[in-house]
């Protein structure tokens, strides 16, 4: 910018006026001189001085205008500027021309062009002035006025320029100060931002520790990840960030250890809570059992569905109960889930899964004791073990269901199978020491509750079902042992007398427990009364019913092998009836007391009936709907023993008859005939009548008939042997009459028995035909086969001739003398007789 501080428009104007108009201030001479168009040297000088402002501003930078083309171009530009219609257009053309000249260092050429243009214009003005002097003068005066105004404005502009320059300098200083302050502010801002970022990093690091202290491990890990991946990257050029970054692994380890500490505490808690959890689960299963029983009582249709069946589960859905979250037990899986999430975030999920599996396996080993004991019928130890196992297994199944790919089904089933196997292993030896069947029932009850509870949680209980079979075998063994002992005591302590009943209540009890059908009307019975069987029969019936009930007690609530119970019960019951009852009665058949043998026979008959009823009962209660008839071998054994008892009765009766016959004396050669039957026959019939009305009174009529038949047949045989004895040489007519009278007495006795209801065959036919043969007037008819088959069919072909040889009436026929001394013979002398 040119220095205008020494420039004066007034002086310059004065010089210009003198140079342009030399005659303005010089009077007429001056005007006359001005009219001449010849420029004076002074005007030329003034003209050149009038452009001093340009010369000053370009001094030292001017160059010669050697290029004519450039000179013409500048002139052309100046002409265009002068021809512009507006100031704006003027400056728009002039300023670029000046800029181009300055850039191209052609300021001299521009000045020369301007001078040329000015000279041309001055020449035009002088010409115009010379041609139009007066108007020109006026114009000049106006121009001068304008010039004065212009100079005035120029002065003001210069003042304004100076003011602006001063303001510009102040503004520049302020701007510089502003720039400096902005740099400082930017540095401060950057420092504050760095400090803020550092504080955020430190706050995040501190927040991690605070979250750890608040047990918010997963949030602490997320905060640590955010610190590592976001905040630290912004301040990594600071040393503190590097220190914090180097501590990130240690902090992750700290979080891992903290969450593992909480998990271990949680594992300890659930281990301590397992027993209570198992108790709650067992109680819930008991409630479900009761609800199912209530449904079955209301509708028999629901009896078809057992616990854990699909129908039962649907019906029980309304009873919502969470064994893991209730007023007694609350299992919070949050520590486990948090630990899983943290290890997953640390990419250590597989390692943690294996570690957790090892810990649970160790807890399982600590859970199971080395052994259990059932001393004094106390199974509380086993109940506690099963409750703890149930709680442990429920937590395992819940863990598997509430997590994804953490606890595999195979791992959980492996733990479950291991626990079941070890439980069976510790129960088995203790079970062998149990001698009370009720204790086995208690063991079975708690095992059934355990199995049904675990079945609810979808565990495989086949191994436990198989163990229940072994438990049942032990139960059956103890029941057999217990009831066998009871049966032996009952049989041995029985008095073998008909059972006396004192009142109706006792009678009703006996009828209810035994399989006895009394032909009498209960209302017509007079008390005290007597039942045919002895006391052992109802006592054995009570034990038999109890034995059956106790067998089926085992299948209550839960047992998947009912056919095993049916078969084992049949075999055991059959064995006890045979070995303990039937054989015990058989051993007592050796007694010589007829009353005892008779009572044994009556008892055997009732036991036979009881066996038939038991077969029906066993078929009805059988688990199989298509079960065939049940056969008890004891039934046939009781029948056989009945026959043995009958034979024993026959033997004892016949033995008594033999004793009476031993005292019998027959005089086979009497002088006169007797008017009454022989005394021994009277004693025999009286004996038979007495025992039938006393000892044998309780026997059925058919058996009584068999007793009569066997006794009388035996008597007839023995009587027939008397005359056939080798000691009897002769028999006279009076002896035959006596014998005929005895046979007639016996026949009348048999007829009296038949009138009382005993159906006896004609057991004295042989004896009667033999006597008739001896009484016959023509004994030779015996040798006529047609006559013999008609009248003597029962007479032995050998005995008939032998007796006729001894009969004195027939002796002449055989050449035997009539006189033979002493024809008496006793029965004990007949041993040599040929029958």
ABEGO torsion letter per residue (X at the ends): XBBAAABBAAAAAAAAAAAABAAAAAEAAAAAAAABABBBAAAAAAAAAAAAAAAAAABGABBBBABAAAAAAAAAAAAAAAABABAAAAAAAAAAAAAAAAAAGAAAAAAAAAAAAAAAAAAAAAAAAAABAAAAAAAAAAAAAAAAAAAAAAAAAAAAAAAAAAAAAAAAAAAAAAAAAAAAAAAAAAAAAAAAAAAAAAAAAAAAAAAAAAGBAAAAAAAAAAAAAAAAAAAAABAAAAAAAAAAAAAAAAAAAAAAAAAAAAAAAAAAAAAAAAAAAAAAAAAAAAAAAAAAAABAAAAABBBGBAAAAAAAAABBBBAABBAABBBBAAAAAAAAAAAAAAGAAAAAAAAAAAAAAAAAAAABBABBBABGGBAAAAAAAAAAAAAAAAAAAAAAAABBGABBAAAAAAAAAAAAAAAAAAAAAAAAABABAAAAAAAAAAAAAAAAAAAAAGBBAAAAAAAAAAAAAAAAAAAAAAAAAAAAAAAAABAGBBBBBABAAAAAAAAAABBBBBABBAAABBOBBBBABBAAAAAAAAAAAAAAAAAAAAABGBBABAAAAAAAAAAAAAAAAAAAAAAAAAAAAABABAAAAAAAAAAAAAAAAAAAAAAAAAAAABABAABBBBBBAAAAAAAAAAAAAAAAAAAAAAAAAAAAAAABBBBABBABBBABBBAAAAAAAAAAAAAAABAAAABBAAAAAAAAAAAAAAAAAAAAAAAABAABABBBAAAAAAAAAAAAAAAAAAAAAAAAGBBBBBAAAAAAAAAAAAABABAAAAABAAAAAAAAAABBAAAAAAAAAABAAAAAAAGBBABBBGABBBAAAAAABBX
